[in-house]
């Protein structure tokens, strides 16, 4: 049976008008506020006042839309220490053979600073190295992964910079896979670029699972044996809803922290660079950020639509469900709606699915509602 399909490339108001015209809904819409998605503010909070943070660079974004909720020098180029490993871990997880054992390169693991405990001739997997990068912040893990993927650390750094270009991280440049200070001042990013990188990395289920782990049991060695790794991210146990992501510190960069937090179905990402009070700042920024979101109901806008039913010799009424998203006000206005519905039925049963409405934000689907025969 054919399906009536309406393109989502039109603005929301045009889409809704097209749906109403195509399916013959009775009654013209009110032109004064035509087809705007209705919104309801979230409950007020003592955190609704603009927060003060001690970070040199800081940003808080909505993970779904990418919109900035709070920023402070968010486009200033700064060293980002071990939060660099977000890119290294992301690239590692994009490789084939994540669980294929191999022997680490002896030179690659001879690095200073934090370590996951790799030694010469250890057998390990890329997946285990990602745990080593994201939990204990192993510089040895980043070096070993770099050589495994690209043959040399230098080639891997080029891969990191190529990926930054592809993700339009225009104010980011990598010199090492670990984030250790270099003498050139060419290893830098911005709070905003790091938030955007994290938003991309969190699309990977494996990345999300690993960075949210307080501890993890992994296996490596010569021969491999099981051992536990502990996450350096104290925010996982301090902040309600925290689900990651990565800590960092060097003398040049100061304390750096990238985190993500999920509450009430919404998810925010926070980045602070050179922040002496990062744990507290992230907690207060999340309290503020979630108070700024708007409840945005998702509705099919097909009230009273009738579908001809050949077998019954009559029409049946199609109805849709309801859902909602929590979004910044700026993102709410960019939601587009697509309705697909059967133009006729041979027979119809109560609650039979006859179509669906899909909701898009900047071209990506963010919700879907079934349209059914009214009971």
N, C-alpha and C positions, 0 to 999 in steps of 0.2 A: 504494500500500500504506500502511496506517495506521502511525503511529508512536506509541509509548508515550511520553508527555511528563510530566515531573514539575516542578512549580513550584519556582523558586529562592527564593521568599520565605520558606521555612522555614529554621530554623537548620540548620547542617551535619549535626548528629547526627540530626535528624528526617528530613532529605532522604535520608541514607544508609539509615536504617532503612526509609523508604518505598520506596526502590529495591529493597532486599533483599526486602521483603514483596511488592512488585508483580511482580518477575520471578522470584520463587521460588528464590533462592539458598539452598542447603542450609546448615544450621548457624546457630545464633544467635550474635551478636557478644558479645564479652566486655564486660559492663556496667561493669566497673571503669574502663575508659578508652574508653568506647564511641565509635568513629568519629572520634576526634580525628585531625587531620592529623598524620602523623609528621613529626618535625623532626630536623635534624642541624645542629649548630653549624658555622659556618665555621671554618677553621683559625685557631688562636690567632695573635696578633700582638703585637709590642711596643707597638702603638698602642692596646691594649685599655684602658689606664688613661685616666681622665677627663682630657681635654686642658685646658690653661690658655690662654685667649685674652685679648687686650688690648682687645677691642671693648666699647663701651658697651652695645650690643645685638647679640645673635647668636642664630642658630638653624640647625640642620641637620635637614632632613626627608627622609623617603623619598618619592621622586617618585611611586611607584605608589600608595601608601596615603595619603600626606599625614601620616603619623605623625611626631611629633617624636622625634629620636634624641638631640639635645643642644640645650639652650637656656640662654641667659644674658640676663636682662632682655629676653626675646624679645617681651614685650607692652608694653614702654615706648615711648611715642610720641616719635619723634625725626625730625629732618629727614633726608631720604634723597638729596639732591642729584640727580645725573643718572640714578640708578637709576629715577627717575620715568619716564624714557623707555621703560621696559618697558611701562607702560600706554599711552603715546602710540603706540608701535610696534604693540602688540597691536591697538588700535582702528583704526589705519591698515590693518593687514592684514586686518581684518574687512570692509573696504569693497569695493564693486564697482569695476571699472575701475582696478585696480592699475597697469596698464601704459599707461594713457591719458595722453598728454603734456598738460601745462598750463603756464601762465606763473605763476611764484611771485608772491605778494603782496609788494610792495616794503617795506611797513611790517613785515610778519611776520618778515622775515629780518634786520631791524635789531636784533639782540640782542647782548649782550656775551658773552664767554667762548668756549668751544670752538665750532668751526664746521666744516662740510663744504665751505665755499667758495662758497656761493650768492651771486650778485650780481643786481642789478636786471635784470628782463626775462629771466632764465634760464628755459629750458624744462626740465621735469623730470617724473618720474612719482612716484606715491605709493610704489611699491616701492623706487625709488632713494632716496627720503627716509628710508625705514626703514633702508636700509644706512647712510645718513648719520647717523641717530640712534644706531644700535647699534654702529657701528665707531668713527668719530672723535668720537662723542658730540656731534653738531652741534646746538647750540641753534637755529641758523637752520633746520635741517631740521624740528625739532619745531614751530617757529612756522609754517613754510610748510604743513606737513601739517595743523595745527590749523585754519588759515583755509580750506584746500581742503576739508576735511571738514565743518566746521560754520559757515563764513562769518565767524566772528570767534574770536579766542583765548578770549574769555570763554565763548562757547557751547560750545567744545570742552572747556574745563575743567569745565563742567557735565556734559558727556558722560562725562568721566573719573570724576567723582564718582558719577554714576548707575551706571556700570559697577562701581565699588567697592562700591556698595550691593548690586547684583545678585550680586556674588561674595562677599558677607558679609564684606567687609574693614571691620570695624566701627571700627577704630582708624586709618583712613586718610582723609586729606583733601588734595585738590590745589588749588593756586592758580595754578600755571603748568604748561605742557606739557613744560617742559625740566628743571625742578628747581632753577632759579636761586633763591637766597635771596630771601625777601620780608620786608617789615617787619612783618607781622602775626603771625608765628609760627603761621600756620594751614596751612602746607604741611608735612605730617608723615605718617609711617606707623610701622609697627613691623617688626622683623625677621621676625616670623611672618607678618604680612600680606603683606610683600614676597615671602616664600617661596611663599605661597599664590597670589599673583598670577603669579609666575613659573611655577609648576606649571601654571596655566591657559594661559599664553602658550605654553609648550613643547608644548602639544597641537597647535599649528599647525605644520605641516611647514615653511612658509616662515619663520616666526620662528626655529625651531630651526636651519634651514640658515644663515640670515643671522648669527645671534649666534655661531655656531661658526666663522665665517670669519675667518681671520687677516688676509687682504686680500681685496679684491674690486674688479673693474673695472666701473665704472658709466659712464653717459653722461648729461651734462646741460650746460647752457650756453646761450649766445645767439650763434650756433646751438649745439646740443648737440655735444659731442665726448667721446671716451672718456678716462677718467682713473682712477687707482687710489686707493682708500681703505684705510687701515690701522687695524686694531682696537687700541684702547687697552688691551685686556684681556691683560696679560702672562701671566696664569695659563694661557692656552691653550697656551703652549709650556713651561710650568714644571711643571704637575701632570698626572700620568698619568691619561688618560681625560677631561680637562676638555673640555666641549663648549659653554661660554658662561659668563656671559651679559652682564653690564653693569657698568661701573665708574662711579664718581661722586666728585666732590669739590667742596665749597665751604668757605669759612672757617667758616660756622656748622655745617655737617654733618660736617666732617672727611672722612676717607677712607671711602668706602662701596663695597661690592663685593657683587654678587650673582653666584653661579656655579652651574654644574651639572656633574656628573661621572658618568661611566658606566664601570663595571667589572664584568666577569663577568655581564653581563645585568641588573645592578641599576643604578638611577640615583638619585643624591642631589642635593639642592639646598641650598646654603649661602648665608646672608646675614649680613654683618657691617656694622654701622653705627657710624661714628666709631671706626675701628680703624687705629692707626698702623702695624700690622704685618699688614695684611690678606692679602698674598700667602702668607706663611708660615702664618698662622692657618688659611686655607682648606685648605692642603695637609695640615696636621696633623689638621684636623677630618675630612677625607675618609679618611685612614688609619684614624682612630678609627671613623668611621661604618661603613665597609664591614666592619670587624672585628666589628661588633655585629649583623650580619644573620644570619638563620637560613635554612639550606636547607630548603625546604618541598616535599617530593615531591607531585606531583599524580598521583593514581591514580584509575581509574574505579570501584573497589570492586565489580566484577562477576565476580569469579572463579568460574568454573564455571557461569555462566548458560547455559541451554540454550534454543535457539529451535526450535520445531517447523518441519519442512521438509516441505511437502506432497508435492513431487515425489519426494523420496527416501524418504518414509515413515519418517522418523527425525528426531532432533533434532541440531542442530549446536551446538558450543560457541562462545560469543562471548567475545572477549578484547580488552583495551585496551592501549594503549601507556603510557609513563610520561614525565613531564616534571617540572620543578621550578622554583620561584621562590625568589629571595633576598628575605626580608622581615624587618622587625622582629618580634620575638616578639608584640607587641601586635596586629599586623595579621594574623599567621598564624591567630589564633583566630577571625577574622571571615570566613574563606573559606567560601563556600557552593558546593555542588555540584549540578548539574542533569544528569540522564541522560535522553537520548532514544534509544529503541531500538525496532526493528521487533518486533511481537509474534509474527509468523510469516513464513516465506519460502515461495515457490513452488518455488524451487531455490536452491542455494547453491554458491558456488565459494570455493576457498581464498583468504583475505585479502580477500574481498568486504566492503565497508563496510556495516554493518547498523545503525549508530547512532553517537552521540558523547556524550561527557561534557564539559560546559562548567563552567568555574570562575569564580566571581564574587567580587569584593571590594567591599563596600559598594555592591552593585548594578551594578558595572561588570565586564564580562567581562575576565578576565586570562589565560585559557588555555583550550585546547580539545584534546581527544584523540579520535581515531577509535576506534570499536569495530568489530572485524572478525571474520570467521569464522576460527576457529583452523585453522592449516595441518595 
